């Protein structure tokens, strides 16, 4: 009995110490959760608020999201990057490229097309200002990595235009690109018709950068006019002839040219060959393969 009575204070001390340790662990985890909730990271989802959802022709919308005021970001510079947006209803995520990155107020704008079988795009199109949208990132889509290319030809279809617009915006307006300003840049973009061309505000910026710089050329294609006139430069699809024309015009050898390709899978397959079964780059095929391009010269976004 005596030993029991004398050991009780020691047991109470141990219990108190254990309780303090548990309190400290819980406090630490709560701090971590709060910190994670207010920082944009590839490792967890952050809630953004939908500010604006605006029709932009065809089945596309310009959608603007805003991060929480206290949210900290580590925005990628000198790269093309995207964020994963989650459909909370079915817990599916897809990557989307913010056209102009993140502005000083934490806003990001996306050009999103609604496809019949695109779960996340349909879900995004159904949302209203004030709704909460979960996202995580940034995720690097493409990085310059000190390449020695003297000419970059960007080939896009549909909303595959967005990573190249982000790259050009960073290069010409934000001056954050790692690409030397002596590098020649060419954009070949294709849409089904005029109604699905990139929004006019984005095309106006392209035209401004083209006029202000000797290093940029742009060419817009539509599959069909859909009327008596078109805002595109060419009616028809991007093909070998149009790519060879850009090569001749630049007067830069094929060996010093880098091709970036982004768009619907059938277009990527035609221009650069299909990706591998595991979704890695796969061998170069299609038009670029026929031209003799090597794997280090082609990147499928």
N, C-alpha and C positions, 0 to 999 in steps of 0.2 A: 504494500500500500504506500509505503513511504517513497519508494522509488517512483511510483506512478505520480504522486503529488509533486515530487521535485522535477519530473520531466515535463509537466504540463506547460510551464512558461516557455520551454524550448520549443515545444510543439506549436504553441501560439505564435512564437516568433517566426517559425518556418512557414506557417499558414499566411501570416502577414506578408512575408517576403514573396511567397508564391502569388498572392493576390496582386502585389505591386508589379510583379513581372508580367502577369496576364494583362493588367491595365496598360502597361507600357507597350506590349505587343499590339493590343487592340488600337491604341492611340497611333502607333506607327503605321499600322495597316490603313487606318482611316485617313491619315495624312497622305499616304501613298495613293489611295483611291482618289482623294480630292485633287492631288497633283496630276494624276493621270487624266482625270476628267477634264482638266483645264489646260492640257497640252496636246497638241496635234502630234500623233505618233503612229507609226506603222503597226505597232503592237497592240493597240486598243482603239475602240471607236469613241469619237467625240461628237457630241450633239451640236449640229449647226441649225440655224433657223432659216427657213425659206423666206427670202425677201420679195422676190419677183419671179413670175413665170409668164413669159411673153411669147405668143405665137410668132414664128419667124419664117413661115412658108412651108408648104408641104406638110409633113408629119413631124416637123421640128419645132423645138422651143429653145429660147434663151432663158436659162434658169440661174438665178443668183442666190447663193447661200451666204450666210454670215456666221462666222465663228463667235463664240462667247467673248465678251470684252476682255476677260481675264486670261483668255487662251494664249499660250505662247506657241510660236511656230519656228521651225528651222527650215525655212524655204530653200529649196534647191536652187543653186545658181549655176549657169553654164550648162544646164542639162534640159532634157525634156522629161517632165514628170507628171504623174497622175495621182489621184486619190481613189480609194475604193469606197463606193457608196452602197449602203446596205438597205435592202427591202425588208423592213421590219416585219411584214406580214408573213413572209415565207423564209426569212433568214438567208437570203441569197445576196451576194455582193458582186459588183462589176466595177472595173476601173473606168474613170472619166478624167479627161484632161481639162484643167481650168485654163481658159483662153489666155488670161493675162496674169496667171499666178494668183497670189494673195495680195490685195492692196493694203494700205496702212490701216484701214478700218476693219480688216479681217474678212473682206468680201471676196468671193470667188464666183465667176460666171462660166457656165458650161453651155455648149451647144449640143442638144440631145435630140436624137431622132427616135421616135416610137416605132418599133418593129412589132409585127404580129406575135413573134415568138420571143420578144425581149422583155423578160419579167421586170427587171429593175427599171428599164426605160418607161414601160407602161405605168409602173407604180409612181415614178417621179412625175410624169405628165399629169397624174391624177391629184397631185398635192397642191395646196393653197398657201398663200402667204401666212406666216405664223406657224406652219407645221414644222416639226422637228425632223431632221434628217441626220442619220448616223454615218460618219465617214472616218476613214483612217488613212494615214499616209504621212509624208509623200513617198511615192514609189517611183524609182528612176526607170523611165521607159527607154531612154537613149542618152549616152554621154559621149561628148567629143573625144575625150581621152587622148589628147595630143596627136591626133591623126594628121597625116601630111597631105591630105586631099586639098587640091586647089579649086575644086568645083564640087558643090553639093547639089544634086538634083533630087528634089522632094516630089514624090508622086502620090497623090491622094485621091480617094473617092469618097463621096458622101461626107459624113462627120469625121472621117479619117483625116480631114483637113485640120482638126483642132490641135494636134501636137505640133504641126508645122507653123500654125499661126502663133502658138506659144513661143516657139523657137525664134520666129521673126520678131515678135513683140519684144522679147528679151534682148535680141541682138540690136535692133534699131532704136527702140524707145527707152528701155531700161539700161541699156549699155552694160548688161551683166553676162553677155555670152562669152564663152572661152574661144569661140571661132574667130580667127583673125579677120579683120575687116577687109583684107585683101582677097579673101576667099570669095569666089563667085557663087551666088545662090540662085537656083532656078526652082520655081514652083509650077508643077503641072497638076491641075486639079480638075476632076471630072464629077459632074452631077447628072442625074437622069434628065432634068429639064430646068428651065429658068427658076421655077418655083422652089427648087431644092438647092439652088446655089447658096453659098454662105451668105448670111445676112448683109444687107447693104453697108451697115456701119463697119463691118469687118473688111469688106471689099474696098471701101473708101480708104481705110488705113493701108491696105496693100498697095493701092494706087499711089498714095502719098509717099510711102517708103520707096516705091519703084522710081518715082520722079526725083526723089532727093538723093538717090544712091545709084552709082554706076554698077554696083555689084549685084543688084537684084533684078531678075526678070520673072514675070508671072504670065501664065496662060491658062485661061478657064475653058473647059470643054463641057458641052452638054450632048447627051445621046440624041435628043431630038428637040426641035425648037418649041413646039407646042403653041405656035403663033406665027405672026408675020415677021417678028424680029426677035433678037436674043441679046442678053447682056453678056453672053459668053464670047470668047474670041474665036472659037472653033466649034462647029457642029460635027460630032463624031467622037469616037473613043480614043483614049491615049493608046498609041500603038508604037511599033518599032520606028516607023517613019518620024513620028513626032519626037521621040527620044533622040534619034540620030540628028534631027534638026537642031535640038538644043546643044548637042555635042559639037556640031560644026560651028554653030554661032559663037560658042564660048572660046573656040580655038585652043582648048585645053585637052590634052590627050586622055583617052579613056582610062589609062592606068592611073591617072591623077584625079579621077572622078569617083565620088562616093554617092551611092543611091540609097535613099530612105523611102520606104514604101509603106503606106498605111491606108486601109480601107476594107471593104467587104472581102471575104475570103476568095470569091471567084476572081476579083480583080487582082489581088495579091498573087494568086496562082498563075494568072495570065502574064503578069509583068515580071515576077521574080521566082515563080515556082512555089509549091505548097510548103508549109511548115512540116516538120517531122511529126510523127504520131504523138510524141511526148510534148509537143507544142514548142520545142526549141526551133532554132532558125531553119534547120534543114538545108539541103544543097540548093545552090542557085540554079534556077531553071527559067522557063518562060522566055520572054523577050530578052531580059538581061543575060540569061544563060547563053542564048543564041548570039548575043553580041560579044561574048567572051569574058564577061565579068567574073571575078574571083569572089570567094566567100567573104573576104575582108572588105570588099567594096560594096556589099549589099547588106542592109539591115531592114528586116520586116518588123514593123511596130505592131 
